[in-house]
């Protein structure tokens, strides 16, 4: 599968950390190289934008606006600045129009956007105004932000101006289409799982409408799970290879019941402030965290297992860690794996 097809299959990829999606694609695809994703971003065939759960996602250009229009109610519902703007008499429609005008000429940072808007609404904090535009207008983070070999401050543009013409005029799809795509990537899943991924509520009725087109199961607790008909169901004896996941990976955040991949009591071991550490999987479950420590001439991949892995798993982890080092730090002179 190509990189763009994989991003669409996953209904976007978590991308708060600019490099996370590169590792997420490397761990899923055969022969993936960083240049593939950089080309997609530079050609505007893929973009990074606030979507599900109001978090930054990497999506294809053709998915960008349709998905944004579907999850817009959830983004508005979770706003932390609505009351500040309302108290200052800032109308959403006027703020959105002002933001679009300021971004029509060139991308801007949120600081620049907030300061310019503050000139018009001096009684409202600048950050509340800038975040209001983020919530009301589909803003994409433009390169070099998001590139592997370079970076920069977050600068945003209106997706309706930034995207190629066909993508900029794409219509909002039916919510049932989003639910089916979610199930194809992450099912079997419960109603709560679907709502956790999308950030939307009231989806039980959508799944009831789709029921004739879906397969159903029950989990160990008797919770009903839905899936698309053609989804593969590996047996309990199917080997699950070691895999390295980036921080905020979709598979860690796409279900209300995370016990399917995070053993009980391990979530706190991955937590880091307001984020999640990168983790690695052994036999399909998160078994530890990892981090890459780089200097000008060396790169060390540090593995921190939750418990001592069996010898076979340790060997498999070490081999996959070497592959990750070659991908993420292949240009460094000295590379090594360290167990913490």
N, C-alpha and C positions, 0 to 999 in steps of 0.2 A: 504494500500500500504506500502511496506517496504521502508526503507531509501534509499537503492541503486536504486530501481525502481523510487522513487520520484526524485532523483538527475538526473537520465537519462530522465525522463519525462520533467523536466524543462530545459533540454539541458545544465546542469551545474548550479551551484549557485554562485553568487558573494561571494568572500571569501577574500577580502582585509583584513578585520578584522577576525582573526582566529576563533572567537566564533560565528560569525554572522550566519553561515550555521546551527549551532545547533539550534538557535532560529527560523530560517527560516523553518527548518524541524519540530520543535515542534509545530509551529503555523499551519502547514498544515496537520500533521499526527496524528492519534489517537494512544496514548500510546507510543510515541517516547521517548526514553531515550538516554542520552548522550553517554552511552557505545556503542550503536549501531554504531554511526559514528566513534567513536574512534577505534573500532574493524576493520571497513572498511579501515581506514587509516593505521593502524598497519599491517594489512594483505595485504596491497598494492592493495586492490580491489577498492580503491578510492584514488585520489591524488589532490593536489592543484597546479595549473599551470597557466601561463599567456595565455589567450585565447581571447575571444571576446573583442574588444576594447582595447586589450593589457592589460587587467586587470586580476587579479588573480581569478580563478574560481575553485570551487570544482567539479570534474567530476569523473565518473567511469573510471576504468582502461581501459575498452574496448572502451570508447569514447575518451580517452585522445589524442592519436596520430592522429586518423582520424580527429577530430575537429581541432587540431593544424595545420594539413596540409591544411585544408580548409581556415583557417583565417590567415595563414602565410603572405599573401600579405598585409593584413591590418596592421599587426604588423610591417612589414618592412616599410610601408608607413608612419607610425606615429612616427618613430624613431627620437629622438632628438639628436642623437650622430653620425649619418651617416657622416656628413661633417667633424667632428673632425677626425674620423678614415680615411676618404678619404684623408684629407690634410696630415695626417701622413704616408700615403702610406700603410695602413693596408688593405689587401684584405679580403673580407668576407669569402671566402673558407678557407684561411689559419687561420683566427681567429677562425672559427668554429672547424676546426680540432685540433687546439691547446687547445681550451676549452674542447673538448671531451677527449683529452689525460689527462688533469689535473684532470678531474672528474672521470676518469676510476677507480681509486683506492678507493676513498671515497668521500662523499659529502663535499662541502666547502661553506664558506660564500662568498658573493659577494666581500667583502673586500679582502679576501685571494685570490680569483680568479683574481681580478684586479691587485693586487700587483705582482703576479706571471707572469701575461701577460705583465705587464709594464716592466719587466726585458727584454723581447724580443723586445717590441716596446716602448722604453723610450721617444719618442717624442709625444706619444699619452697619454692623461690622463687615469689613471687607471680605473676610473669609466666608462669612455666611452668604454673601452675594456670589462669590466665586463658586462655592459648593452648590448654591442654588442653580446656577447655570449648568453645572455637572449633572444635576438631577433632572433638569428640564430639557436639556439639549443633548443629543447623542455626541459626546466628545470623544474623539480618538486621540491616543497618545502617539505622536508622530516621531519617526526616526530623527536622530540616532538613538533615542530612547528605545530600548527593546532589542537592539542589535547585540550580537555576541562579542564582536571585537571592538566595539566602541560604545559609548553611552552619553548621557547628558541629563540635564534637568528635564522634568516632565513639562513638555509643551503640548498643547492640545489644539485641535482643529475641529470644526463642525463636520461630522461624518457625511452630512448631505453635500458638502462641498468637496471633501477629500476623496471620497470614493469614486470609482469609475461610474459613468452615467447609468448603466443598467442596474448596478447595485444600489445606487442612490435613489432609484425610483421603485425598488422592490416593495411589494405589498406585504402587509401583516398577514402571516399564516394563521390557520386555525390552531387553537391551543391543543387540540387532539394530535396534531402533527408533531408538536414539541414533545408531548408525552410519549408518543410512539418512538421518537428518536432517542429519548432518554432511556426507555426500556431496552432498545436495541443495543445500547452501549453499557448499561448498568443493571439491567434486570437479572433475575426476578427481583421485584421491588414492591414495597407496600405503598399505600396512598401517602403515608407520612414521608416515606423516602422521596417520592416524586416532589412533594411540597418542599422538602428540605433542599433539594437540588435547585429548584426554580425560584424559591423564595415566595411563590404564590400560594394562596390559600383557596379553599373551596374546590379542590380538584377531585373529590370523591365522585361527583356527578359526571365529570369528564370520563373517568375510568369506567363508570357504569355504562356510559354510552359506547365506549370502546370494547366493553366486555365480550361481545360476540366475535371480535377480531383478535382476541388475546387468549393466551393460555393462563391458567391459574394454578397456584400451589399453596401450601401452607408451610410456614416455617416451624421450628421446634416448639414455639410458644403458641401455635395455632393462628398466627397472624396471616391474613390472606396476602399472597404475592402475585403480581401480574408480570407477564413477559410476552414478547412477540412470538408468534408461532414457530418461526424457523431458527430461533436462537439455539446454539449448541449447549448441551448439558453434559459436561464431562462427568465420568464416574468418580467415586471416592478414591479409586486407585490411580487416577490420572496424576502424573507428576506435575508439580507446580514449580517451575524453575526459580532460582534466586533472581530478584529484581531490585534495582535501586530506584527509588522514587524521589523526585525533587520536593522542596517545601511546598505546601498547599496543594499537593497533587489531587486531581479530581477524585480519584478512587478513595481518598481518605475523607472527603467532604461531601460526597454525593448521596449519603444515606442517613436517615434518622437513627437507624440501628447500626452503629459502627463496629459492633462486636463481630460482624462477618469478616472483618479484616484486622481489627485492633483487639487483641486479647484483653480481657478485663484487667483494669488497673494500669494499662500501659499508655493511655492517652496523655496523662500528666508527664510521662517521660519524653514525649515528643513536643510538648508545649514549650514555647519560647516567647515570653511576653505576650504580644497579640498575634503571634504566628505559630507555625508548626515547623519543626526541624525536618530536614530530609530524612526519610526512613528507608530501610531495606526490608524486603520480604523473604521469608524462608518458609517453604511449603504453603505459600499463599497467605501468610499472616505477617504483620509487621513484627519484626524480631529485634529491632535496634535502630539506632540513628547513625548518621554519617555526616562528615563535613570535609571540605577540601581546604587545606591550608597551603597557600601559595607564597612564594617569594620570587625574586627575579630569576633565580636559576633552579628552583626546586618546587616540587608539588608533593604533598603528603595527603593521602586519603585516610582519614581517621575513622575507624569503625568502633561504635560503642554498642555492643549487644546488650539486650535486657538481661540475658542469662547466657552462660557459656554454651555456644552452639556445639552440636555433635560434630565429630571429626569430619564426616563427609560434607556437612553443611559449611563448616569452616573452610574447607578446601574450595568449595564452590563459590563461597563469598569472596575469598581471596582472588580467585580467577576472574570473577565478574568485576571486582574492584580494579584490577589491572586494566580491564577493557574500558572502564569508565575513566580511569586516569589517562589512557591513550586518547580518548575522545575529548575530554575536557581540558587536558594540559599536555597534549602531545608535543608541543613546541618546547617544553622545559627540558633542561639538561638532565636533571635527576628526579626520578619519580619513585615513590615507595608507598606501601600500605602499612598502616600502624593500627594495632589493636589497643583500645583504651579500656 
